[in-house]
């Protein structure tokens, strides 16, 4: 509304466009009457180009989020696997320590 008033008061060429990154709907834009009158085809092309840019940005964000989500899930799986490996190695070390203690006792060695 303020853009429309400003363009009417100043008789200027004005174009305003916006798209929220999380919005599902179309972008919003305002084109002043003078710009529509003086460069209608160019204005339509500009709106289309802006739409292409915005769609690219939205898809890039989704792609990045998807890739980060996959990387996070892979990391979580690796953490679980590494934790299981650490537990297994800990059990193996304890078993070997018990065996060493048993041999020391048989041989009469003290720690």
N, C-alpha and C positions, 0 to 999 in steps of 0.2 A: 504494500500500500504506500509506504514511504517512497519506494523507488518510482512508482507511478506518479506520485505527486511531484517528486523532484524532476522527473523527465518532462512533465507537463509545464511546470514553472520555468524550466530552463530551456525548453524546446531542444533538448539534447538527445543524442543517440545513446541509448542505454540498453544493456543486456545484463541480466543477473540470472545465474543458474546455481542450483544447489542439489546435492544428493547426500543424504545421511548414509554412512558406511553400512549400517545395519538395517536399512530400510528395504522392504520388499517391493515397494511400488516404484513408479517411474520418477525420474528427476523432476524438479519443479524449476520453472524459469519464467522470467518476465522480459519481454522485448518491448521497447518503447514504440509508440505509434510512428514516430519519425524514422526509426531504424527499419521497421517493417515496411514502411512506404518507400524508403530510399534504397534498401538493399534486401528485399524479401528473399530472393533465392540464396544469397550469401548467408543470411540469418538462419534459414532452414538448414543449410550445410553446416553452419557452426553448431547448431543444436544437435545435429546428428553426430558430428565429430565429438562433441562434449559427451554425448551418450556412449559412444564407443570407448572413450577414455575411462569414463566411470565404470562401465561394465568390465573393462580390463582390470581396473583396480579392485573391484569387488571379487572377481574371479581369482585374482592373484592372492588376495587376503585369504580366501577360502582354501586355495591350493596350499598356501603357506601353513594355514592352521591344520589342514589334513596331514601335511608332511610332518609338522611338529607333533601332532597326535600319534602318528605312526612311530616316530622316533622315541617318544615318551613310552609307548607301549613296549617297544623293543628294549628300551633301557630297563623298564620294570621287570621284564622277563629275565634279562641278564642278571639283575640284582637277585632275583629268586634263585636262579641257577648258581650264582656265585655263593650265595648264602648256604645252599645245600652242599656245595663243594667244600666250603670252609668247615661246615659241621662234620662232613665225612672225613676230612683230613684231621680234624680235632679228635675224632673217635679213633682214627688210625694211630695217631701219636700217643693217645692214652693207652691203647692196646700194646703198642711197642714199649712204652714206659713200664707197663705192668710186666711184660715179658722180661725186660732188662732187670727189673727188681727181683723177679723170680730167679733168674740166672745168678744174680749177685748173691741171693740167699743160699742157693745150692752150692755156690763156690765159696761161700763164707766171706764175701766181700761186703764192706759197708760203704755207704755213700759219703 
